[in-house]
Amino acid sequence: MENFRKVRTSEEEMPLPFPDLSPDVVEMKVKEGSKIRNLMNFAMAQMELKGRRQIVFSGCGRAVTKTITCVEIMKRKLGGLHQVTKVRYKTVLEVWENRAPPPDGPAQNLTVHKNVPSICILLSRDPLDPNQTGYQPPEPRREAGEESSASSTKGLKRPLPPPCEELLPKKLQVQVSDSPRGSGTTTGQLDH
């Protein structure tokens, strides 16, 4: 493969795996190089300013993680969204061209078909069928200023207890018995 370079990549077009989607549903196709900030600005504008009821995020291969991140951000910002997640495989077609073709023949191309994992996540303001595979109900809404017990301690260190005088002595006394250099007991003080 060292003499070949990738010339073209194309994904197999597949219909969305959700029945009964509204005709104005927005599909956010997340790519490996997509910027989350740009995706979220557009998606939030569609849901908040244009009043869309449903949005679908889809991504395949290395973009799957970024797709899930976008969904979690949107759920946290908007709240009350029903979710259905579908996982499947998508065929990606890669065309590779030989950099050093044989002198007496035409350039050789190599076509590779790869099956890569793909994810499609539907977020909806309207209730969805809870019996569907991959359904997640909306998280309960929290009142302003109220934090759930999981999020209030997540990533935070426990506060230290106030210092006690007996645990922090000003001077430490050391007692050495039967020292090999001398006889008897030596008592000394070390500053802490």
Residue, then its C-alpha position, 0 to 999 in steps of 0.5 A: m500500500e506504500n505506492f498507493r494514495k487515497v484519491r476518493t472516499s464516498e459513503e453509501e447513502m442510506p435512508l434514516p432508520f426512523p419511521d414517521l419522521s416529520p418532513d421538516v426534520v433536520e439531519m445533522k451529518v457529523k464528519e470527522g473534521s466537523k467543528i462541534r461549535n459550528l454544528m451546535n450553533f446551527a442545530m440550536a438555531q433550528m430547534e430554538l429560532k425556527g421551532r423545529r420539533q425533531i432533529v437527527f444527528s448521524g455519523c460514522g467511523r471516527a465521527v461517532t464519538k463527536t455525534i454522541t457529544c453533540v447530542e448530549i450537549m443539545k439534551r443538556k441545553l434544551g432539556g425535555l428531549h426524547q431520544v431514539t438511538k440506532v446503531r448500524y454499519k455503513t459501507v464506505l468506498e475508498v479508491w486508491e491510485n498507484r503512484a508508480p504505475p508500470p511503464d508499459g500499462p495504465a495507472q492501476n486503481l484499487t477499490v476498497h469497500k469498508n464496513v464502518p460503524s454508524i450511529c443515528i440519534l433522533l431527538s424530539r420535543d414530542p413524545l416517541d414510542p417508549n417501546q422502540t429499541g434504543y429509546q431514552p426518556p427525557e431527563p427530569r427537569r431540575e429547578a433553577g439552582e437545584e443540582s442533582s447529587a450526581s452532578s454536584t460531586k462529579g469532578l469535585k474534590r471533597p473539602l478538607p476538614p478544618p485543622c486540629e491543633e493536636l494534629l499540627p504540633k509546632k515542634l516534633q520531639v524525637q527520642v533515640s535509644d541505644s544509639p550505636r555512636g553513644s550510650g544513653t538516650t538523646t532527646g532533641q527537638l525538630d522544628h516542623 
